[in-house]
């Protein structure tokens, strides 16, 4: 039968080379072996007895209560094996993570005295590995948060957001000061653009504006090569960095880490972390992750810069478009005035009963050309309004049937002149043709489609069709003209675009009619499309919403 004394003796034999302490319950002392002393670099003899109070002074204050409670529980339960996890101070000031595993055993020489004997396992490396993993995970989360916050920032929020991110790095990594320096495009000057500081640390941003890059040559040379700078102490600086050493000393900087901010091959500046009045150790893992932050910030700054350039270009384009519209309006006024005069005199000539027949022909031609020119000017002005989103609707209740009849009568002479039949196929019943829409824009849309149908047809007929659907009025214009290949069905609605074929080039026009019609239809909430094939004519469809 194995007794407590036997187990105690066996434990002594198996633990001779392991860190061991024995707690004497009566004397309240700890007896430690040489392996235990070596564990924390404690100065002791081969078998050292330490008072309970002195032993407890070595235990981390946050773990002392738990240690005493577990020890008391082991004494109370007598035959129960126990484990205690705690931290104990090494001679160098660092904390060791220890797991003590032991039990109560009666000393064989004196059964009246009980001791608690524990083998101690050093778990420091394990805890450090866990801490490093957690640190890396949190740093990666921070990096992702930085990238997410820097994306899609507007100009007003950018500076505050960057400063908040710098502060979050300070809080997480334990630096005293975090900052961003950006170079000018020619890399001759640099300025401290953002800075965050820990409590009690003075800000330097106001003193670090438009600094010549040549003022700290060693530093900037390394940064421009996309190299980081890590100084655990200023004594690590090489001789050629004497200027930098003097500047850093004046700011009481003890340790620092500097990482380039870059996008592709363009170094934009650097991200820095200072430790003031105390030494700061940055691990290789820290440096690797913070390098990634510098790179991410470079990508974000580049994206933000590109976004600002796009906005600026858009603003310039809109301003230019508005200036162009104003210019075209003014040009229209200047052209229309003499053009109206010419057309007026043409009409007067036609009214003269004694005029020669040839003069009448020329007067009609002159009036027709002036009218075409005025229509072109009007279209150019309207399309410029489309570009600047200045189209406005003037809605009223109108009778579509009446508009279709007028357009049909208007284009009948042209159709007869080309020997083409122009039909009006109106299926809108009385009362069903009333809609709320823009009358002039609707007239332009239908007129443009009928005009094109007659222009591109040399035979057959053209049909204007109308019918009422549940939510809209469906209009269509069908012809038997040259047709449009499917690959051009989208292109014909673009500005200044016409189908590039030898046949199409025989017809006049500047390619604005369909583009303007599409803009009007979409502004009115409808749709426009074409169904056609080469040589088989074309049918253009338009929907006009029925507004209640």
Phi and psi in degrees as a GROMACS rama.xvg file:
@    title "Ramachandran Plot"
@    xaxis  label "Phi"
@    yaxis  label "Psi"
@TYPE xy
-89.7224  128.324  UNK-2
-97.7399  171.514  UNK-3
-59.6677  -36.4659  UNK-4
-64.5565  -41.2108  UNK-5
-61.1809  -42.6447  UNK-6
-64.8287  -35.969  UNK-7
-66.4157  -43.8286  UNK-8
-63.7774  -41.1167  UNK-9
-62.8627  -40.14  UNK-10
-62.7282  -39.3373  UNK-11
-62.6031  -43.0459  UNK-12
-63.7651  -45.9178  UNK-13
-75.9078  -18.6237  UNK-14
-106.607  13.3285  UNK-15
-59.1186  -34.5311  UNK-16
-96.9928  0.278429  UNK-17
-102.518  155.052  UNK-18
-64.5367  121.104  UNK-19
-133.232  139.215  UNK-20
-125.729  147.868  UNK-21
-120.512  124.754  UNK-22
-100.514  121.299  UNK-23
-87.2262  114.539  UNK-24
-63.7624  -38.2031  UNK-25
-78.4702  -45.6095  UNK-26
-81.4124  -14.7856  UNK-27
53.0009  52.8645  UNK-28
-130.123  155.654  UNK-29
-112.118  125.69  UNK-30
-103.809  122.832  UNK-31
-117.926  152.709  UNK-32
-98.2412  178.246  UNK-33
-64.6462  -35.9736  UNK-34
-63.5188  -37.1298  UNK-35
-65.9629  -43.0869  UNK-36
-60.9738  -39.343  UNK-37
-66.9828  -29.9335  UNK-38
-58.8333  -39.6883  UNK-39
-117.595  15.5224  UNK-40
56.65  45.8922  UNK-41
-92.2216  131.508  UNK-42
-80.06  108.927  UNK-43
-152.907  166.933  UNK-44
-79.5408  -176.511  UNK-45
-57.544  -40.725  UNK-46
-131.207  101.383  UNK-47
-106.193  138.236  UNK-48
-106.74  126.899  UNK-49
-119.986  132.895  UNK-50
-62.5799  148.931  UNK-51
-56.9997  -41.1542  UNK-52
-64.4378  -39.2367  UNK-53
-68.8062  -38.4254  UNK-54
-64.1455  -43.0809  UNK-55
-67.4767  -26.0162  UNK-56
-64.8722  -23.2642  UNK-57
-81.3108  -16.3618  UNK-58
-84.1673  143.022  UNK-59
-59.2005  134.316  UNK-60
-54.7589  -34.8239  UNK-61
-72.0324  -17.3109  UNK-62
-106.448  -6.88078  UNK-63
-65.5515  -44.0017  UNK-64
-61.558  -44.2793  UNK-65
-62.1928  -40.9764  UNK-66
-60.3975  -48.1287  UNK-67
-65.0785  -38.5815  UNK-68
-66.3023  -43.313  UNK-69
-65.5454  -37.6697  UNK-70
-66.0943  -43.9838  UNK-71
-63.3285  -38.0731  UNK-72
-66.7153  -37.5906  UNK-73
-65.1622  -39.9218  UNK-74
-65.0603  -41.2399  UNK-75
-66.0671  -40.9097  UNK-76
-84.0028  -12.8336  UNK-77
58.1961  -67.0474  UNK-78
-94.2831  9.2913  UNK-79
-95.9722  132.068  UNK-80
-73.6912  146.405  UNK-81
-134.163  159.533  UNK-82
-134.553  142.013  UNK-83
-132.776  127.989  UNK-84
-106.27  128.056  UNK-85
-161.398  172.442  UNK-86
-112.395  139.715  UNK-87
-128.764  143.335  UNK-88
-78.2611  127.39  UNK-89
-78.1319  160.666  UNK-90
-62.1419  -22.7532  UNK-91
-87.503  3.71567  UNK-92
96.1584  -13.1288  UNK-93
-81.4246  163.117  UNK-94
-103.572  132.909  UNK-95
-99.4221  134.079  UNK-96
-87.6445  120.336  UNK-97
-120.851  141.817  UNK-98
-117.545  115.601  UNK-99
-97.0053  127.667  UNK-100
-122.422  121.242  UNK-101
-164.395  -168.756  UNK-102
-162.266  169.118  UNK-103
-74.6183  136.997  UNK-104
-146.014  138.663  UNK-105
-80.7551  133.439  UNK-106
-68.6494  127.503  UNK-107
-64.989  -24.8971  UNK-108
-78.2517  -26.3289  UNK-109
-147.966  93.5869  UNK-110
-65.3131  -16.7044  UNK-111
-77.7675  -12.9654  UNK-112
-107.531  123.688  UNK-113
-102.398  144.858  UNK-114
-130.263  156.278  UNK-115
-109.482  120.46  UNK-116
-111.631  131.402  UNK-117
-136.673  135.014  UNK-118
-88.3614  138.631  UNK-119
-113.862  126.52  UNK-120
-108.972  129.218  UNK-121
-83.2588  111.561  UNK-122
-106.093  17.7663  UNK-123
-59.5474  -46.8964  UNK-124
-61.463  -38.686  UNK-125
-62.7579  -47.4119  UNK-126
-65.5037  -37.7517  UNK-127
-64.8432  -38.6388  UNK-128
-64.4616  -41.9066  UNK-129
-63.0227  -44.4595  UNK-130
-61.6387  -41.6693  UNK-131
-64.2403  -39.7877  UNK-132
-65.066  -43.9461  UNK-133
-64.6628  -40.4999  UNK-134
-62.2389  -45.2917  UNK-135
-64.2228  -40.7514  UNK-136
-62.2972  -45.2763  UNK-137
-67.6537  -36.0912  UNK-138
-65.0848  -40.1165  UNK-139
-65.0675  -38.1762  UNK-140
-63.7772  -40.5873  UNK-141
-63.5171  -42.1671  UNK-142
-60.491  -44.4304  UNK-143
-63.65  -37.4594  UNK-144
-65.7945  -40.1339  UNK-145
-62.1723  -47.4465  UNK-146
-60.8593  -41.6584  UNK-147
-66.2053  -40.5362  UNK-148
-73.8848  -26.8164  UNK-149
-82.4163  -12.5976  UNK-150
-83.577  138.434  UNK-151
60.9349  34.0405  UNK-152
-81.7953  144.369  UNK-153
-89.6915  168.642  UNK-154
-61.3106  -36.5615  UNK-155
-69.277  -34.1021  UNK-156
-90.6205  -10.6946  UNK-157
-62.4077  -52.689  UNK-158
-61.0361  -47.0599  UNK-159
-62.1216  -39.3474  UNK-160
-65.9565  -43.2028  UNK-161
-62.916  -42.214  UNK-162
-63.213  -39.0325  UNK-163
-64.3761  -38.6189  UNK-164
-67.3987  -39.3386  UNK-165
-62.0336  -40.5224  UNK-166
-65.1726  -37.1154  UNK-167
-65.756  -34.4414  UNK-168
-68.2263  -40.6681  UNK-169
-58.6434  -48.6055  UNK-170
-62.8443  -36.6345  UNK-171
-80.191  -46.5383  UNK-172
-90.8263  -14.3898  UNK-173
82.8638  24.2852  UNK-174
-83.2772  165.805  UNK-175
-94.9722  -30.5628  UNK-176
-145.803  135.486  UNK-177
-127.318  141.387  UNK-178
-153.886  162.299  UNK-179
-126.525  130.338  UNK-180
-113.98  136.322  UNK-181
-121.107  139.651  UNK-182
-84.4047  154.344  UNK-183
-71.6818  159.298  UNK-184
-53.3836  -32.584  UNK-185
-87.8978  2.80991  UNK-186
61.2347  31.3183  UNK-187
-100.734  -27.7656  UNK-188
-127.645  158.871  UNK-189
-143.258  149.171  UNK-190
-136.183  144.271  UNK-191
-78.1858  106.238  UNK-192
-93.6762  -27.675  UNK-193
-143.584  145.069  UNK-194
-156.656  139.985  UNK-195
-136.019  143.543  UNK-196
-131.788  151.537  UNK-197
-73.2552  160.392  UNK-198
-55.4577  135.316  UNK-199
86.6622  -3.5573  UNK-200
-101.929  126.447  UNK-201
-74.5121  146.848  UNK-202
-84.8594  145.896  UNK-203
-117.654  0.916794  UNK-204
-59.6934  -37.5109  UNK-205
-67.5405  -24.4119  UNK-206
-91.2848  -1.16409  UNK-207
-124.721  57.5179  UNK-208
-116.894  137.216  UNK-209
49.4036  53.5437  UNK-210
-87.2127  130.385  UNK-211
-60.1909  134.927  UNK-212
-60.3208  -30.4944  UNK-213
-71.9428  -8.96978  UNK-214
-74.1274  -21.9987  UNK-215
-132.562  71.4774  UNK-216
-62.2265  -41.8011  UNK-217
-63.1266  -46.349  UNK-218
-59.3749  -56.3337  UNK-219
-68.1244  -30.7201  UNK-220
-62.0144  -43.6029  UNK-221
-66.2775  -42.2684  UNK-222
-63.588  -44.1601  UNK-223
-67.4001  -17.6229  UNK-224
-89.793  7.33065  UNK-225
63.3527  34.2918  UNK-226
-103.421  146.514  UNK-227
-90.6933  162.632  UNK-228
-124.187  121.479  UNK-229
-125.218  120.241  UNK-230
-122.195  108.454  UNK-231
-69.0473  -36.969  UNK-232
-141.186  161.419  UNK-233
-66.9966  -16.1703  UNK-234
-67.7995  -16.0804  UNK-235
-77.7599  -7.0006  UNK-236
-71.4177  138.881  UNK-237
-74.4013  169.496  UNK-238
-61.9285  -34.5382  UNK-239
-71.9459  -6.0837  UNK-240
-102.732  32.9812  UNK-241
-64.1694  -34.8167  UNK-242
-64.6183  -47.264  UNK-243
-61.8916  -38.9956  UNK-244
-63.4793  -40.3706  UNK-245
-66.0675  -43.155  UNK-246
-64.6102  -44.1189  UNK-247
-66.7347  -36.9164  UNK-248
-63.7202  -38.6299  UNK-249
-63.6032  -26.159  UNK-250
-95.5644  9.14289  UNK-251
58.7917  30.6849  UNK-252
-83.1849  129.384  UNK-253
-101.487  -47.6939  UNK-254
-130.096  151.881  UNK-255
-154.908  159.351  UNK-256
-137.122  127.325  UNK-257
-125.61  132.51  UNK-258
-130.254  137.458  UNK-259
-68.8642  143.934  UNK-260
-104.096  117.347  UNK-261
-149.148  158.359  UNK-262
-131.261  116.002  UNK-263
57.2992  -120.028  UNK-264
-97.7795  3.2027  UNK-265
-97.117  109.193  UNK-266
-83.5357  117.066  UNK-267
-92.2589  -25.3702  UNK-268
169.765  -149.4  UNK-269
-150.709  155.329  UNK-270
-109.444  128.555  UNK-271
-127.893  152.131  UNK-272
-134.748  122.337  UNK-273
-108.084  146.886  UNK-274
-118.664  120.573  UNK-275
-102.969  130.199  UNK-276
67.5234  5.87241  UNK-277
-152.929  154.275  UNK-278
-83.0468  135.454  UNK-279
-120.928  127.874  UNK-280
-99.8333  122.814  UNK-281
-107.652  123.137  UNK-282
-77.8955  167.018  UNK-283
-61.49  -33.5333  UNK-284
-65.4729  -41.699  UNK-285
-57.5072  -49.8742  UNK-286
-62.0007  -42.249  UNK-287
-60.8436  -46.7323  UNK-288
-69.9467  -38.1002  UNK-289
-71.1008  -29.3375  UNK-290
-60.2603  -40.9207  UNK-291
-63.6906  -36.7814  UNK-292
-64.1387  -41.8427  UNK-293
-61.2734  -41.6158  UNK-294
-67.53  -41.4747  UNK-295
-63.8093  -42.0823  UNK-296
-62.7879  -36.7742  UNK-297
-62.8514  -44.0301  UNK-298
-63.087  -41.2733  UNK-299
-67.7719  -42.959  UNK-300
-62.743  -38.6863  UNK-301
-65.524  -42.0327  UNK-302
-63.9666  -40.3938  UNK-303
-66.0107  -41.8681  UNK-304
-62.2869  -44.0703  UNK-305
-62.3372  -40.7825  UNK-306
-62.3975  -43.6883  UNK-307
-63.3911  -39.7156  UNK-308
-64.2638  -39.1021  UNK-309
-65.5163  -44.0356  UNK-310
-62.3437  -43.6257  UNK-311
-62.8443  -43.0828  UNK-312
-63.914  -39.6058  UNK-313
-62.9299  -44.0933  UNK-314
-62.4102  -41.2934  UNK-315
-64.622  -41.1543  UNK-316
-63.4537  -42.5579  UNK-317
-65.1509  -39.9694  UNK-318
-64.2177  -43.7653  UNK-319
-63.5823  -38.751  UNK-320
-64.7498  -40.0266  UNK-321
-67.2443  -39.1819  UNK-322
-64.4257  -38.9178  UNK-323
-64.3247  -41.1162  UNK-324
-62.721  -44.459  UNK-325
-61.8456  -40.4783  UNK-326
-64.1715  -44.132  UNK-327
-65.871  -37.5954  UNK-328
-62.0451  -42.6992  UNK-329
-66.6623  -42.5281  UNK-330
-62.1747  -40.1801  UNK-331
-59.7192  -44.0324  UNK-332
-61.9396  -43.4488  UNK-333
-68.1218  -32.2957  UNK-334
-82.5945  -40.4219  UNK-335
-62.2319  -37.0035  UNK-336
-58.995  -55.8544  UNK-337
-69.2127  -30.5315  UNK-338
-65.482  -40.7145  UNK-339
-63.9027  -34.639  UNK-340
-64.4371  -42.6999  UNK-341
-62.2515  -44.5105  UNK-342
-64.7487  -36.7023  UNK-343
-63.9355  -45.3445  UNK-344
-65.7074  -33.6169  UNK-345
-61.8641  -40.8029  UNK-346
-66.1344  -38.3536  UNK-347
-63.2238  -40.3621  UNK-348
-62.2614  -42.3109  UNK-349
-65.3695  -27.4156  UNK-350
-78.9176  -14.1316  UNK-351
-73.3212  117.074  UNK-352
-70.5845  -18.0884  UNK-353
-97.2743  7.42467  UNK-354
-74.2502  147.666  UNK-355
-66.5721  154.619  UNK-356
-61.4604  -37.3208  UNK-357
-64.2183  -36.8317  UNK-358
-64.2481  -39.5766  UNK-359
-60.8752  -43.4517  UNK-360
-61.0367  -45.647  UNK-361
-66.4956  -37.6755  UNK-362
-64.5402  -42.6625  UNK-363
-63.064  -41.6084  UNK-364
-64.7933  -41.7409  UNK-365
-62.8753  -43.4642  UNK-366
-65.0003  -41.2745  UNK-367
-64.1375  -44.4908  UNK-368
-66.3154  -38.909  UNK-369
-63.4286  -40.4356  UNK-370
-63.5614  -42.5847  UNK-371
-62.6929  -41.2411  UNK-372
-64.7416  -41.1488  UNK-373
-63.7365  -37.8512  UNK-374
-64.8029  -38.5758  UNK-375
-64.196  -45.1904  UNK-376
-60.9729  -42.6808  UNK-377
-61.7021  -42.0641  UNK-378
-64.8702  -41.4439  UNK-379
-63.3023  -41.5579  UNK-380
-65.1496  -42.8199  UNK-381
-64.7543  -40.0348  UNK-382
-68.9964  -29.8226  UNK-383
-67.8216  -31.9092  UNK-384
-69.4346  -34.2041  UNK-385
-61.7151  -44.2992  UNK-386
-62.6907  -33.5258  UNK-387
-101.616  13.4807  UNK-388
55.3664  42.4114  UNK-389
-105.703  9.52965  UNK-390
-70.794  130.681  UNK-391
-123.666  143.78  UNK-392
-94.7757  138.139  UNK-393
-114.52  82.8978  UNK-394
-83.4592  144.288  UNK-395
-157.033  165.572  UNK-396
-79.9334  119.055  UNK-397
-127.285  160.016  UNK-398
-102.314  106.255  UNK-399
-61.9783  -34.7717  UNK-400
-59.3985  -40.7312  UNK-401
-65.412  -40.8418  UNK-402
-63.4752  -42.9464  UNK-403
-63.543  -39.66  UNK-404
-63.3828  -43.0881  UNK-405
-64.738  -42.6482  UNK-406
-66.4535  -39.1319  UNK-407
-60.4783  -47.0285  UNK-408
-64.5301  -37.4247  UNK-409
-62.1378  -39.2092  UNK-410
-98.2356  -0.698526  UNK-411
-60.2736  -44.3116  UNK-412
-59.2308  -42.1628  UNK-413
-64.601  -41.1161  UNK-414
-63.0993  -44.0261  UNK-415
-63.9989  -37.7332  UNK-416
-61.1361  -34.729  UNK-417
-94.2434  6.43086  UNK-418
60.1851  41.3949  UNK-419
-118.249  136.482  UNK-420
-80.7429  126.665  UNK-421
-111.668  113.39  UNK-422
-107.753  148.701  UNK-423
-115.116  111.331  UNK-424
-107.34  81.6244  UNK-425
-99.0481  114.221  UNK-426
-105.293  17.2496  UNK-427
-84.5583  116.485  UNK-428
-72.6876  164.332  UNK-429
-56.4305  127.517  UNK-430
91.2283  -22.6449  UNK-431
-86.9487  -5.40045  UNK-432
-96.992  2.99414  UNK-433
-84.1998  123.627  UNK-434
-139.003  158.962  UNK-435
-97.2824  108.368  UNK-436
-160.724  -176.881  UNK-437
-89.1472  113.152  UNK-438
-63.127  -48.7457  UNK-439
-66.0196  -39.0131  UNK-440
-70.3214  -36.0095  UNK-441
-65.7153  -41.1199  UNK-442
-60.702  -41.1929  UNK-443
-62.1402  -43.5689  UNK-444
-61.4723  -51.1311  UNK-445
-67.9209  -41.5466  UNK-446
-61.4226  -40.9961  UNK-447
-63.3934  -41.0399  UNK-448
-69.2412  -41.3315  UNK-449
-67.6063  -41.3797  UNK-450
-60.8798  -44.068  UNK-451
-64.9644  -40.2474  UNK-452
-61.5759  -41.771  UNK-453
-72.1532  -37.1328  UNK-454
-63.5668  -42.8827  UNK-455
-95.1508  14.0882  UNK-456
-118.538  140.946  UNK-457
-120.32  -3.72511  UNK-458
-160.345  177.374  UNK-459
80.3191  -143.587  UNK-460
-141.657  164.929  UNK-461
-125.476  131.041  UNK-462
-121.373  126.924  UNK-463
-96.999  118.625  UNK-464
-117.835  145.126  UNK-465
-145.724  137.428  UNK-466
-152.818  157.869  UNK-467
-100.345  130.072  UNK-468
-107.729  -178.185  UNK-469
-60.6428  -44.1228  UNK-470
-117.563  0.71395  UNK-471
-158.904  166.277  UNK-472
-96.6198  128.818  UNK-473
-102.374  120.8  UNK-474
-113.348  147.168  UNK-475
-149.025  152.148  UNK-476
-128.798  118.585  UNK-477
-115.059  135.174  UNK-478
-131.726  174.117  UNK-479
-120.457  41.9386  UNK-480
-87.6026  -149.418  UNK-481
-72.4832  -18.9387  UNK-482
77.1001  171.407  UNK-483
-135.332  127.511  UNK-484
-64.3944  145.234  UNK-485
-54.2457  -33.641  UNK-486
-68.4837  -11.8296  UNK-487
-103.549  3.25304  UNK-488
-62.7755  -30.0905  UNK-489
-88.3575  -38.0161  UNK-490
-64.7715  -32.6207  UNK-491
-66.101  -17.0425  UNK-492
-91.3889  0.000295106  UNK-493
-85.0455  155.932  UNK-494
-64.951  138.288  UNK-495
61.0815  20.7533  UNK-496
-105.686  135.635  UNK-497
-134.323  158.039  UNK-498
-66.1744  122.448  UNK-499
-85.7704  81.7732  UNK-500
-132.166  160.125  UNK-501
-60.0443  -36.4781  UNK-502
-69.5031  -46.2614  UNK-503
-63.461  -32.7237  UNK-504
-69.4181  -9.04701  UNK-505
-77.435  -12.9376  UNK-506
-103.846  145.015  UNK-507
-77.8194  167.181  UNK-508
133.348  152.57  UNK-509
-108.828  4.75177  UNK-510
78.1246  33.506  UNK-511
-111.684  -19.268  UNK-512
-57.9288  -52.8151  UNK-513
-70.0744  -36.7113  UNK-514
-61.7574  -44.3204  UNK-515
-68.3495  -39.6957  UNK-516
-61.1684  -42.8545  UNK-517
-61.3955  -42.8807  UNK-518
-62.7679  -41.9168  UNK-519
-65.3528  -46.9956  UNK-520
-58.7944  -47.296  UNK-521
-66.8695  -35.8727  UNK-522
-63.7421  -33.7973  UNK-523
-81.2721  -3.89016  UNK-524
90.3871  13.161  UNK-525
-106.283  -166.933  UNK-526
-134.157  155.341  UNK-527
-139.412  137.477  UNK-528
-156.445  172.166  UNK-529
-130.713  145.883  UNK-530
-123.465  114.268  UNK-531
-162.891  164.528  UNK-532
-149.897  155.392  UNK-533
-58.9984  128.009  UNK-534
78.061  3.65211  UNK-535
-119.879  18.4586  UNK-536
75.748  -176.413  UNK-537
-147.178  147.823  UNK-538
-125.978  118.33  UNK-539
-99.1379  133.396  UNK-540
-114.849  142.945  UNK-541
-137.983  134.951  UNK-542
-110.768  136.327  UNK-543
-118.137  114.756  UNK-544
-60.4805  143.841  UNK-545
-93.0249  108.254  UNK-546
-93.1175  134.236  UNK-547
